Amino acid sequence: MRTRHRAMTALAMASLVALPLTACGNETGGGPSEAVTHDPSTSQDPADAAPQERIQGYFDAFDTAAAEGWLETSYNTEYLTPELAEQADTVDAQNRDSGATFEGERELSEWTVREQDEATVVVEFCQDTSNQRVMRDGHDQGEAEGRDVGRFTLTRDSTDEPWLIAAKEFHPEGTTCADHFGD
């Protein structure tokens, strides 16, 4: 049963992470973490959106595309650096060709800025996909993996430009949100 669950999770995670999953080590540098919360609906101009709003926007666009069978994937160039967007487009095309879709809601919480300057920010968060189901040609393939600790690096060339996701990583399996964020 766990092996089947892992196989279904592999499909889900391949879509979520265009780069190979990379285990994050212990945080170094960057000073103490700062918990932050933002309402993604408050920013109109992408250049004014906080990094957390950009991550939330990316996942909202991803989930919409996934629910519709990845017919529209221009969101990748809106939220990801060009290199990452190209890789994500390839994965999205593979998902479209396989007939895979996702249904259900994703919840993001525990927003924590680990490092930040004017050009780069590293944000960690808890991602709960336990209410999402992986579907293939209308058939339920199982639930997506439950709760993961994400660590995204965003960059921008100037404060007039929006933050773009440059790296998407998830902590190793077994790293719980409760343990990592001290819930």
Backbone as JSON Lines, residues from 0, in Angstrom:
{"i":0,"aa":"M","n":[0.82,-1.18,0.0],"ca":[0.0,0.0,0.0],"c":[0.87,1.25,0.0]}
{"i":1,"aa":"R","n":[1.88,1.29,0.85],"ca":[2.77,2.46,0.91],"c":[3.52,2.63,-0.4]}
{"i":2,"aa":"T","n":[3.89,1.51,-1.07],"ca":[4.6,1.6,-2.35],"c":[3.69,2.23,-3.41]}
{"i":3,"aa":"R","n":[2.4,1.84,-3.43],"ca":[1.46,2.42,-4.38],"c":[1.32,3.92,-4.11]}
{"i":4,"aa":"H","n":[1.24,4.25,-2.83],"ca":[1.12,5.65,-2.44],"c":[2.35,6.43,-2.91]}
{"i":5,"aa":"R","n":[3.51,5.86,-2.74],"ca":[4.75,6.52,-3.17],"c":[4.76,6.7,-4.69]}
{"i":6,"aa":"A","n":[4.26,5.71,-5.43],"ca":[4.23,5.83,-6.89],"c":[3.32,6.97,-7.31]}
{"i":7,"aa":"M","n":[2.19,7.1,-6.66],"ca":[1.27,8.2,-6.98],"c":[1.89,9.54,-6.58]}
{"i":8,"aa":"T","n":[2.58,9.53,-5.47],"ca":[3.23,10.74,-5.01],"c":[4.32,11.17,-5.98]}
{"i":9,"aa":"A","n":[5.0,10.22,-6.58],"ca":[6.06,10.56,-7.53],"c":[5.5,11.38,-8.67]}
{"i":10,"aa":"L","n":[4.33,11.02,-9.18],"ca":[3.69,11.8,-10.24],"c":[3.39,13.21,-9.75]}
{"i":11,"aa":"A","n":[2.81,13.29,-8.57],"ca":[2.46,14.6,-8.02],"c":[3.69,15.46,-7.79]}
{"i":12,"aa":"M","n":[4.7,14.89,-7.19],"ca":[5.89,15.67,-6.86],"c":[6.69,16.05,-8.11]}
{"i":13,"aa":"A","n":[6.69,15.19,-9.14],"ca":[7.38,15.54,-10.38],"c":[6.78,16.8,-10.96]}
{"i":14,"aa":"S","n":[5.48,16.95,-10.81],"ca":[4.81,18.15,-11.3],"c":[5.09,19.35,-10.42]}
{"i":15,"aa":"L","n":[5.21,19.11,-9.14],"ca":[5.44,20.22,-8.22],"c":[6.85,20.75,-8.26]}
{"i":16,"aa":"V","n":[7.77,19.9,-8.61],"ca":[9.18,20.29,-8.55],"c":[9.82,20.0,-9.9]}
{"i":17,"aa":"A","n":[10.04,21.03,-10.68],"ca":[10.65,20.85,-11.98],"c":[12.11,20.43,-11.86]}
{"i":18,"aa":"L","n":[12.74,20.8,-10.81],"ca":[14.11,20.37,-10.54],"c":[14.05,19.11,-9.7]}
{"i":19,"aa":"P","n":[15.08,18.29,-9.71],"ca":[15.07,17.13,-8.83],"c":[14.91,17.58,-7.38]}
{"i":20,"aa":"L","n":[14.19,16.76,-6.63],"ca":[14.03,17.09,-5.22],"c":[15.39,17.11,-4.56]}
{"i":21,"aa":"T","n":[15.66,18.18,-3.85],"ca":[16.95,18.33,-3.21],"c":[16.74,18.46,-1.72]}
{"i":22,"aa":"A","n":[17.41,17.65,-0.99],"ca":[17.29,17.73,0.46],"c":[17.97,18.99,0.95]}
{"i":23,"aa":"C","n":[17.27,19.71,1.78],"ca":[17.85,20.91,2.37],"c":[18.57,20.51,3.64]}
{"i":24,"aa":"G","n":[19.71,21.07,3.85],"ca":[20.44,20.8,5.08],"c":[19.96,21.74,6.16]}
{"i":25,"aa":"N","n":[20.67,21.75,7.23],"ca":[20.35,22.69,8.29],"c":[20.55,24.09,7.78]}
{"i":26,"aa":"E","n":[19.71,25.0,8.25],"ca":[19.84,26.37,7.81],"c":[21.13,26.97,8.36]}
{"i":27,"aa":"T","n":[21.8,27.7,7.5],"ca":[23.0,28.37,7.95],"c":[22.9,29.83,7.57]}
{"i":28,"aa":"G","n":[23.38,30.67,8.41],"ca":[23.4,32.1,8.12],"c":[22.0,32.67,8.05]}
{"i":29,"aa":"G","n":[21.92,33.89,7.6],"ca":[20.65,34.53,7.38],"c":[19.99,35.05,8.64]}
{"i":30,"aa":"G","n":[20.55,34.81,9.79],"ca":[19.99,35.33,11.02],"c":[18.75,34.57,11.43]}
{"i":31,"aa":"P","n":[18.05,35.05,12.43],"ca":[16.86,34.35,12.93],"c":[15.75,34.4,11.9]}
{"i":32,"aa":"S","n":[14.92,33.38,11.94],"ca":[13.82,33.34,11.0],"c":[12.73,34.29,11.45]}
{"i":33,"aa":"E","n":[11.94,34.72,10.49],"ca":[10.87,35.66,10.76],"c":[9.59,35.1,10.16]}
{"i":34,"aa":"A","n":[8.6,34.86,10.97],"ca":[7.32,34.37,10.47],"c":[6.55,35.53,9.87]}
{"i":35,"aa":"V","n":[5.97,35.31,8.71],"ca":[5.21,36.35,8.03],"c":[3.93,35.76,7.46]}
{"i":36,"aa":"T","n":[2.94,36.61,7.34],"ca":[1.69,36.2,6.7],"c":[1.25,37.3,5.77]}
{"i":37,"aa":"H","n":[0.75,36.89,4.6],"ca":[0.29,37.85,3.6],"c":[-0.99,37.35,2.99]}
{"i":38,"aa":"D","n":[-1.81,38.26,2.56],"ca":[-3.02,37.93,1.82],"c":[-2.69,38.11,0.34]}
{"i":39,"aa":"P","n":[-2.62,37.01,-0.45],"ca":[-2.23,37.1,-1.85],"c":[-3.16,37.98,-2.67]}
{"i":40,"aa":"S","n":[-4.35,38.26,-2.21],"ca":[-5.29,39.05,-3.01],"c":[-5.05,40.55,-2.88]}
{"i":41,"aa":"T","n":[-4.1,40.98,-2.07],"ca":[-3.93,42.41,-1.81],"c":[-3.08,43.13,-2.85]}
{"i":42,"aa":"S","n":[-2.24,42.44,-3.59],"ca":[-1.35,43.1,-4.55],"c":[-1.92,43.03,-5.95]}
{"i":43,"aa":"Q","n":[-1.87,44.15,-6.66],"ca":[-2.32,44.2,-8.05],"c":[-1.14,44.06,-9.0]}
{"i":44,"aa":"D","n":[-0.08,44.8,-8.79],"ca":[1.11,44.79,-9.64],"c":[2.05,43.68,-9.16]}
{"i":45,"aa":"P","n":[2.45,42.74,-10.05],"ca":[3.34,41.67,-9.63],"c":[4.63,42.18,-8.99]}
{"i":46,"aa":"A","n":[5.12,43.36,-9.39],"ca":[6.35,43.9,-8.81],"c":[6.13,44.3,-7.35]}
{"i":47,"aa":"D","n":[4.88,44.54,-6.96],"ca":[4.58,44.92,-5.59],"c":[4.3,43.71,-4.7]}
{"i":48,"aa":"A","n":[4.16,42.54,-5.29],"ca":[3.81,41.34,-4.52],"c":[4.99,40.85,-3.7]}
{"i":49,"aa":"A","n":[4.71,40.5,-2.45],"ca":[5.73,39.93,-1.57],"c":[6.09,38.53,-2.07]}
{"i":50,"aa":"P","n":[7.27,38.04,-1.69],"ca":[7.67,36.69,-2.11],"c":[6.64,35.62,-1.78]}
{"i":51,"aa":"Q","n":[6.04,35.7,-0.61],"ca":[5.03,34.72,-0.23],"c":[3.82,34.78,-1.16]}
{"i":52,"aa":"E","n":[3.45,35.99,-1.56],"ca":[2.34,36.16,-2.49],"c":[2.67,35.56,-3.85]}
{"i":53,"aa":"R","n":[3.91,35.67,-4.26],"ca":[4.33,35.09,-5.54],"c":[4.3,33.56,-5.47]}
{"i":54,"aa":"I","n":[4.73,32.99,-4.36],"ca":[4.69,31.53,-4.2],"c":[3.23,31.07,-4.2]}
{"i":55,"aa":"Q","n":[2.39,31.74,-3.43],"ca":[0.97,31.38,-3.39],"c":[0.36,31.51,-4.78]}
{"i":56,"aa":"G","n":[0.67,32.58,-5.49],"ca":[0.16,32.78,-6.84],"c":[0.59,31.67,-7.79]}
{"i":57,"aa":"Y","n":[1.85,31.26,-7.66],"ca":[2.36,30.17,-8.48],"c":[1.57,28.88,-8.22]}
{"i":58,"aa":"F","n":[1.41,28.52,-6.95],"ca":[0.68,27.3,-6.64],"c":[-0.78,27.39,-7.06]}
{"i":59,"aa":"D","n":[-1.41,28.55,-6.91],"ca":[-2.79,28.72,-7.37],"c":[-2.88,28.49,-8.89]}
{"i":60,"aa":"A","n":[-1.94,29.08,-9.63],"ca":[-1.92,28.9,-11.09],"c":[-1.61,27.45,-11.46]}
{"i":61,"aa":"F","n":[-0.67,26.84,-10.74],"ca":[-0.33,25.44,-10.98],"c":[-1.56,24.56,-10.77]}
{"i":62,"aa":"D","n":[-2.26,24.75,-9.65],"ca":[-3.42,23.92,-9.34],"c":[-4.53,24.11,-10.37]}
{"i":63,"aa":"T","n":[-4.72,25.33,-10.85],"ca":[-5.71,25.57,-11.9],"c":[-5.32,24.84,-13.18]}
{"i":64,"aa":"A","n":[-4.06,24.96,-13.57],"ca":[-3.58,24.26,-14.77],"c":[-3.7,22.75,-14.6]}
{"i":65,"aa":"A","n":[-3.36,22.24,-13.43],"ca":[-3.41,20.8,-13.16],"c":[-4.85,20.29,-13.23]}
{"i":66,"aa":"A","n":[-5.8,21.06,-12.7],"ca":[-7.2,20.65,-12.73],"c":[-7.75,20.6,-14.15]}
{"i":67,"aa":"E","n":[-7.18,21.44,-15.03],"ca":[-7.65,21.52,-16.41],"c":[-6.8,20.69,-17.37]}
{"i":68,"aa":"G","n":[-5.91,19.87,-16.85],"ca":[-5.11,18.99,-17.69],"c":[-3.91,19.67,-18.34]}
{"i":69,"aa":"W","n":[-3.41,20.71,-17.74],"ca":[-2.22,21.43,-18.2],"c":[-2.35,21.92,-19.64]}
{"i":70,"aa":"L","n":[-3.55,22.4,-19.98],"ca":[-3.76,22.95,-21.32],"c":[-3.13,24.33,-21.46]}
{"i":71,"aa":"E","n":[-3.1,25.08,-20.37],"ca":[-2.52,26.43,-20.34],"c":[-1.43,26.47,-19.28]}
{"i":72,"aa":"T","n":[-0.19,26.68,-19.72],"ca":[0.93,26.66,-18.77],"c":[1.79,27.92,-18.83]}
{"i":73,"aa":"S","n":[1.22,29.01,-19.31],"ca":[1.99,30.26,-19.37],"c":[2.34,30.78,-17.98]}
{"i":74,"aa":"Y","n":[1.68,30.27,-16.96],"ca":[1.98,30.69,-15.59],"c":[3.44,30.43,-15.24]}
{"i":75,"aa":"N","n":[4.05,29.43,-15.85],"ca":[5.45,29.13,-15.54],"c":[6.34,30.33,-15.81]}
{"i":76,"aa":"T","n":[6.17,31.0,-16.94],"ca":[7.01,32.16,-17.26],"c":[6.65,33.37,-16.41]}
{"i":77,"aa":"E","n":[5.45,33.39,-15.86],"ca":[5.04,34.5,-14.99],"c":[5.67,34.4,-13.6]}
{"i":78,"aa":"Y","n":[5.89,33.17,-13.12],"ca":[6.33,32.98,-11.74],"c":[7.74,32.4,-11.58]}
{"i":79,"aa":"L","n":[8.29,31.79,-12.63],"ca":[9.57,31.09,-12.52],"c":[10.64,31.78,-13.36]}
{"i":80,"aa":"T","n":[11.91,31.6,-12.96],"ca":[13.01,32.09,-13.79],"c":[12.96,31.34,-15.13]}
{"i":81,"aa":"P","n":[13.54,31.89,-16.18],"ca":[13.46,31.24,-17.5],"c":[13.92,29.78,-17.51]}
{"i":82,"aa":"E","n":[15.01,29.49,-16.82],"ca":[15.52,28.11,-16.81],"c":[14.52,27.16,-16.13]}
{"i":83,"aa":"L","n":[14.01,27.59,-15.0],"ca":[13.05,26.77,-14.26],"c":[11.72,26.65,-15.01]}
{"i":84,"aa":"A","n":[11.29,27.73,-15.66],"ca":[10.06,27.71,-16.44],"c":[10.16,26.71,-17.6]}
{"i":85,"aa":"E","n":[11.3,26.65,-18.24],"ca":[11.5,25.7,-19.34],"c":[11.38,24.26,-18.83]}
{"i":86,"aa":"Q","n":[11.99,23.98,-17.71],"ca":[11.9,22.64,-17.13],"c":[10.47,22.32,-16.71]}
{"i":87,"aa":"A","n":[9.78,23.28,-16.11],"ca":[8.4,23.07,-15.68],"c":[7.47,22.86,-16.88]}
{"i":88,"aa":"D","n":[7.71,23.58,-17.98],"ca":[6.91,23.38,-19.19],"c":[7.04,21.95,-19.69]}
{"i":89,"aa":"T","n":[8.25,21.39,-19.62],"ca":[8.47,20.01,-20.05],"c":[7.68,19.03,-19.19]}
{"i":90,"aa":"V","n":[7.73,19.23,-17.87],"ca":[6.99,18.35,-16.95],"c":[5.48,18.52,-17.16]}
{"i":91,"aa":"D","n":[5.03,19.76,-17.33],"ca":[3.6,19.99,-17.57],"c":[3.14,19.29,-18.85]}
{"i":92,"aa":"A","n":[3.96,19.33,-19.9],"ca":[3.62,18.66,-21.17],"c":[3.53,17.14,-20.96]}
{"i":93,"aa":"Q","n":[4.44,16.59,-20.17],"ca":[4.39,15.16,-19.88],"c":[3.11,14.81,-19.12]}
{"i":94,"aa":"N","n":[2.73,15.64,-18.16],"ca":[1.49,15.42,-17.42],"c":[0.27,15.53,-18.33]}
{"i":95,"aa":"R","n":[0.28,16.53,-19.21],"ca":[-0.83,16.7,-20.16],"c":[-0.94,15.46,-21.04]}
{"i":96,"aa":"D","n":[0.19,14.99,-21.57],"ca":[0.19,13.83,-22.47],"c":[-0.23,12.55,-21.76]}
{"i":97,"aa":"S","n":[0.01,12.47,-20.45],"ca":[-0.34,11.26,-19.69],"c":[-1.8,11.25,-19.24]}
{"i":98,"aa":"G","n":[-2.48,12.38,-19.39],"ca":[-3.87,12.47,-18.94],"c":[-4.02,12.74,-17.46]}
{"i":99,"aa":"A","n":[-2.93,13.11,-16.79],"ca":[-2.97,13.35,-15.35],"c":[-3.56,14.71,-15.03]}
{"i":100,"aa":"T","n":[-4.33,14.76,-13.95],"ca":[-4.85,16.01,-13.41],"c":[-4.81,15.92,-11.89]}
{"i":101,"aa":"F","n":[-4.99,17.05,-11.24],"ca":[-5.1,17.09,-9.78],"c":[-6.45,17.68,-9.45]}
{"i":102,"aa":"E","n":[-7.04,17.18,-8.38],"ca":[-8.28,17.75,-7.87],"c":[-8.09,18.02,-6.39]}
{"i":103,"aa":"G","n":[-8.77,19.05,-5.9],"ca":[-8.71,19.35,-4.48],"c":[-7.88,20.57,-4.16]}
{"i":104,"aa":"E","n":[-7.87,20.89,-2.89],"ca":[-7.23,22.11,-2.41],"c":[-5.87,21.86,-1.78]}
{"i":105,"aa":"R","n":[-4.98,22.8,-1.97],"ca":[-3.66,22.83,-1.34],"c":[-3.7,23.93,-0.28]}
{"i":106,"aa":"E","n":[-3.07,23.69,0.85],"ca":[-2.99,24.7,1.89],"c":[-1.52,24.99,2.18]}
{"i":107,"aa":"L","n":[-1.18,26.26,2.2],"ca":[0.18,26.7,2.52],"c":[0.13,27.5,3.82]}
{"i":108,"aa":"S","n":[1.08,27.24,4.7],"ca":[1.1,27.93,5.99],"c":[2.54,28.0,6.51]}
{"i":109,"aa":"E","n":[2.68,28.55,7.69],"ca":[3.98,28.63,8.37],"c":[5.04,29.4,7.57]}
{"i":110,"aa":"W","n":[4.62,30.44,6.86],"ca":[5.56,31.23,6.05],"c":[6.7,31.74,6.92]}
{"i":111,"aa":"T","n":[7.93,31.45,6.52],"ca":[9.1,31.87,7.28],"c":[10.19,32.31,6.32]}
{"i":112,"aa":"V","n":[10.64,33.56,6.48],"ca":[11.75,34.07,5.67],"c":[13.05,33.66,6.35]}
{"i":113,"aa":"R","n":[13.91,32.94,5.63],"ca":[15.18,32.48,6.19],"c":[16.32,33.43,5.87]}
{"i":114,"aa":"E","n":[16.31,33.98,4.68],"ca":[17.34,34.94,4.25],"c":[16.68,35.92,3.31]}
{"i":115,"aa":"Q","n":[17.11,37.19,3.33],"ca":[16.55,38.16,2.4],"c":[17.48,39.34,2.23]}
{"i":116,"aa":"D","n":[17.61,39.75,0.97],"ca":[18.2,41.04,0.63],"c":[17.37,41.59,-0.53]}
{"i":117,"aa":"E","n":[17.83,42.64,-1.18],"ca":[17.01,43.24,-2.24],"c":[16.86,42.35,-3.47]}
{"i":118,"aa":"A","n":[17.8,41.43,-3.7],"ca":[17.77,40.63,-4.92],"c":[17.4,39.16,-4.7]}
{"i":119,"aa":"T","n":[17.48,38.67,-3.48],"ca":[17.25,37.24,-3.21],"c":[16.52,37.08,-1.89]}
{"i":120,"aa":"V","n":[15.61,36.12,-1.86],"ca":[14.93,35.77,-0.62],"c":[14.73,34.25,-0.59]}
{"i":121,"aa":"V","n":[14.91,33.67,0.59],"ca":[14.67,32.24,0.79],"c":[13.5,32.14,1.77]}
{"i":122,"aa":"V","n":[12.43,31.47,1.31],"ca":[11.21,31.34,2.09],"c":[10.92,29.86,2.33]}
{"i":123,"aa":"E","n":[10.62,29.53,3.57],"ca":[10.18,28.17,3.9],"c":[8.7,28.23,4.27]}
{"i":124,"aa":"F","n":[8.0,27.12,4.05],"ca":[6.58,27.06,4.31],"c":[6.16,25.6,4.44]}
{"i":125,"aa":"C","n":[4.98,25.41,4.99],"ca":[4.41,24.08,5.07],"c":[3.38,23.97,3.95]}
{"i":126,"aa":"Q","n":[3.47,22.89,3.19],"ca":[2.54,22.63,2.1],"c":[1.72,21.38,2.48]}
{"i":127,"aa":"D","n":[0.42,21.54,2.56],"ca":[-0.47,20.41,2.86],"c":[-1.28,20.1,1.61]}
{"i":128,"aa":"T","n":[-0.99,18.96,1.0],"ca":[-1.71,18.52,-0.2],"c":[-2.57,17.29,0.09]}
{"i":129,"aa":"S","n":[-2.84,17.03,1.36],"ca":[-3.6,15.82,1.72],"c":[-5.03,15.86,1.2]}
{"i":130,"aa":"N","n":[-5.54,17.02,0.83],"ca":[-6.88,17.12,0.25],"c":[-6.86,17.1,-1.27]}
{"i":131,"aa":"Q","n":[-5.71,16.87,-1.87],"ca":[-5.61,16.78,-3.33],"c":[-5.56,15.31,-3.75]}
{"i":132,"aa":"R","n":[-6.17,15.03,-4.88],"ca":[-6.17,13.69,-5.46],"c":[-5.52,13.77,-6.82]}
{"i":133,"aa":"V","n":[-4.72,12.76,-7.15],"ca":[-4.14,12.63,-8.48],"c":[-5.12,11.82,-9.32]}
{"i":134,"aa":"M","n":[-5.49,12.35,-10.47],"ca":[-6.44,11.68,-11.35],"c":[-5.75,11.4,-12.69]}
{"i":135,"aa":"R","n":[-6.14,10.31,-13.32],"ca":[-5.63,10.02,-14.67],"c":[-6.82,9.55,-15.5]}
{"i":136,"aa":"D","n":[-7.12,10.32,-16.54],"ca":[-8.24,10.01,-17.41],"c":[-9.53,9.78,-16.62]}
{"i":137,"aa":"G","n":[-9.75,10.6,-15.59],"ca":[-10.96,10.53,-14.79],"c":[-10.96,9.48,-13.71]}
{"i":138,"aa":"H","n":[-9.89,8.73,-13.56],"ca":[-9.8,7.69,-12.54],"c":[-8.89,8.14,-11.41]}
{"i":139,"aa":"D","n":[-9.36,7.94,-10.19],"ca":[-8.62,8.34,-8.99],"c":[-7.36,7.48,-8.85]}
{"i":140,"aa":"Q","n":[-6.22,8.14,-8.79],"ca":[-4.93,7.46,-8.64],"c":[-4.4,7.53,-7.21]}
{"i":141,"aa":"G","n":[-5.13,8.17,-6.33],"ca":[-4.71,8.26,-4.94],"c":[-4.44,9.69,-4.53]}
{"i":142,"aa":"E","n":[-4.24,9.87,-3.22],"ca":[-3.99,11.22,-2.72],"c":[-2.54,11.61,-2.93]}
{"i":143,"aa":"A","n":[-2.34,12.9,-3.03],"ca":[-0.99,13.43,-3.1],"c":[-0.38,13.31,-1.7]}
{"i":144,"aa":"E","n":[0.92,13.4,-1.61],"ca":[1.6,13.33,-0.31],"c":[1.02,14.38,0.62]}
{"i":145,"aa":"G","n":[0.97,14.12,1.88],"ca":[0.35,14.99,2.88],"c":[1.02,16.32,3.1]}
{"i":146,"aa":"R","n":[1.84,16.44,4.12],"ca":[2.44,17.72,4.49],"c":[3.94,17.68,4.23]}
{"i":147,"aa":"D","n":[4.43,18.7,3.53],"ca":[5.84,18.82,3.21],"c":[6.35,20.19,3.64]}
{"i":148,"aa":"V","n":[7.64,20.26,3.93],"ca":[8.28,21.54,4.21],"c":[8.98,21.99,2.93]}
{"i":149,"aa":"G","n":[8.5,23.09,2.36],"ca":[9.08,23.64,1.14],"c":[10.09,24.72,1.45]}
{"i":150,"aa":"R","n":[11.06,24.87,0.58],"ca":[12.08,25.91,0.69],"c":[12.31,26.45,-0.71]}
{"i":151,"aa":"F","n":[11.8,27.65,-0.98],"ca":[11.91,28.26,-2.3],"c":[12.84,29.46,-2.21]}
{"i":152,"aa":"T","n":[13.66,29.6,-3.24],"ca":[14.52,30.76,-3.39],"c":[13.95,31.61,-4.52]}
{"i":153,"aa":"L","n":[13.75,32.88,-4.27],"ca":[13.23,33.8,-5.27],"c":[14.27,34.88,-5.53]}
{"i":154,"aa":"T","n":[14.31,35.36,-6.77],"ca":[15.27,36.4,-7.15],"c":[14.58,37.47,-7.98]}
{"i":155,"aa":"R","n":[15.23,38.62,-8.05],"ca":[14.8,39.7,-8.94],"c":[16.0,40.59,-9.2]}
{"i":156,"aa":"D","n":[16.0,41.24,-10.35],"ca":[17.11,42.1,-10.71],"c":[16.98,43.5,-10.11]}
{"i":157,"aa":"S","n":[15.73,43.95,-9.91],"ca":[15.52,45.27,-9.31],"c":[14.19,45.27,-8.59]}
{"i":158,"aa":"T","n":[13.98,46.28,-7.76],"ca":[12.73,46.36,-7.01],"c":[11.55,46.7,-7.9]}
{"i":159,"aa":"D","n":[11.8,47.07,-9.16],"ca":[10.72,47.34,-10.12],"c":[10.22,46.07,-10.79]}
{"i":160,"aa":"E","n":[10.87,44.94,-10.54],"ca":[10.51,43.68,-11.16],"c":[9.92,42.74,-10.13]}
{"i":161,"aa":"P","n":[9.07,41.82,-10.57],"ca":[8.5,40.86,-9.61],"c":[9.51,39.8,-9.19]}
{"i":162,"aa":"W","n":[9.29,39.23,-8.01],"ca":[10.09,38.11,-7.56],"c":[9.79,36.91,-8.46]}
{"i":163,"aa":"L","n":[10.83,36.19,-8.88],"ca":[10.68,34.96,-9.65],"c":[11.26,33.8,-8.85]}
{"i":164,"aa":"I","n":[10.59,32.67,-8.87],"ca":[11.07,31.49,-8.17],"c":[12.24,30.92,-8.95]}
{"i":165,"aa":"A","n":[13.4,30.84,-8.29],"ca":[14.62,30.36,-8.94],"c":[14.97,28.93,-8.52]}
{"i":166,"aa":"A","n":[14.49,28.5,-7.36],"ca":[14.75,27.14,-6.89],"c":[13.58,26.69,-6.03]}
{"i":167,"aa":"K","n":[13.14,25.45,-6.27],"ca":[12.05,24.84,-5.5],"c":[12.6,23.56,-4.89]}
{"i":168,"aa":"E","n":[12.62,23.53,-3.58],"ca":[13.14,22.35,-2.88],"c":[12.16,21.95,-1.79]}
{"i":169,"aa":"F","n":[12.2,20.68,-1.42],"ca":[11.42,20.19,-0.3],"c":[12.36,19.43,0.61]}
{"i":170,"aa":"H","n":[12.16,19.59,1.91],"ca":[12.99,18.89,2.88],"c":[12.8,17.39,2.71]}
{"i":171,"aa":"P","n":[13.76,16.61,3.19],"ca":[13.69,15.15,3.04],"c":[12.42,14.57,3.64]}
{"i":172,"aa":"E","n":[12.0,13.44,3.08],"ca":[10.83,12.74,3.6],"c":[11.04,12.48,5.09]}
{"i":173,"aa":"G","n":[9.99,12.65,5.84],"ca":[10.09,12.46,7.28],"c":[10.26,13.76,8.05]}
{"i":174,"aa":"T","n":[10.6,14.84,7.35],"ca":[10.68,16.15,7.99],"c":[9.26,16.68,8.12]}
{"i":175,"aa":"T","n":[8.76,16.73,9.32],"ca":[7.38,17.18,9.51],"c":[7.33,18.69,9.68]}
{"i":176,"aa":"C","n":[6.19,19.25,9.27],"ca":[5.99,20.68,9.47],"c":[6.0,21.01,10.96]}
{"i":177,"aa":"A","n":[5.37,20.16,11.76],"ca":[5.3,20.42,13.21],"c":[6.7,20.46,13.82]}
{"i":178,"aa":"D","n":[7.55,19.5,13.48],"ca":[8.9,19.49,14.02],"c":[9.72,20.65,13.48]}
{"i":179,"aa":"H","n":[9.63,20.91,12.19],"ca":[10.46,21.93,11.57],"c":[10.09,23.34,12.05]}
{"i":180,"aa":"F","n":[8.79,23.6,12.14],"ca":[8.35,24.94,12.52],"c":[7.99,25.06,13.99]}
{"i":181,"aa":"G","n":[8.14,23.96,14.73],"ca":[7.9,24.01,16.18],"c":[6.44,24.12,16.56]}
{"i":182,"aa":"D","n":[5.55,23.56,15.72],"ca":[4.11,23.58,16.06],"c":[3.81,22.66,17.2]}
